[in-house]
């Protein structure tokens, strides 16, 4: 009887260990996928920052070519940035 119980417990334990190992592999895959998505998001953020920087430089150059004083151009750029920040927070 003890041999039968020991055998059943050993099979149960083996099954539990296999399930734990499956869960561990799944967790590793999920972490890997999360890391890949994080890199993609970081790339998107860098691209958005680059595009925003280009837009600011373009607006600054337009102001210079229009003959506006630098202080007025900078004030306009800061004002525009403040409006975008307020819009993104809402």
N, C-alpha and C positions, 0 to 999 in steps of 0.2 A: 504494500500500500504506500509506504514511504517513497519507494522508487517511482511509482506512478505520479504521486504529488510532486516530487522533485522534477520529474520530466515535464509535467504541465507547467510548473513555475518557470523552468528554464526556457520553455518555448515562449511563454508569456513575456519573460524578460527580454528574450531575443527580439520579439516583435516590437516591444516598446523601444528598444535600442534602435532598431531599424527606423521606426517612426521619428524618433528624435533626430537621427541622422538626415532623414528626408527634410525635416523642418529646418535643420541647420543649413542644408544646401539651398533651400528656398530662401532663407534669410540672406545668404550670401548673394544669391541672384538679385534679390530685391535691393540690397545695398549697392550692388554694381550698377543696376539700372538707375537708382537715385543719384549716384555719382555722375553718371553720364548725363542725366537730365540737368543736374546742377551746372555742369560745364557748358551745356547748351544755353542755359539761362544767363550764365556769366557772359557768354559770347554775345547774346542778344543785348544785354545791358551795355557792354562795351560799344557795340554798334550804335545803339541809341545815343550814348554819350558822344560818340564821334560825330554823329549827324547833328546833334544839338550844338556842339562846338563849331562845326562848319557853318551852321546857320548864324550863330553869333558873329563869327568872323565876317561872313557875307554882309550882315546888317551893319557892322562897323565900317567895312569898306565902302558900302553905299553912302553912309553918312559922311565919310571923308570926301568922297567924290562929289557929293552934293554941297560941299563947302561948309558943313555944319561944324560948330566948335566941338572939340573932343568931349568937353564936359556935358554938352547937350546929348551927344551920341551915347555916352556911357549912362547918363540918367535914363535915357529911353530904353537902353538894353536892360538895365536893372529893373525898371518899371515893368517891362515885358516879362522878365524872369519871375518877378513877384506875382504877376497875374497867373502865370503858368503854374507856379507852386500852389497858389490858393486854389486854382481849379483842380489840381491833382489831389489835394487834401480833401476836398469836398466829396 
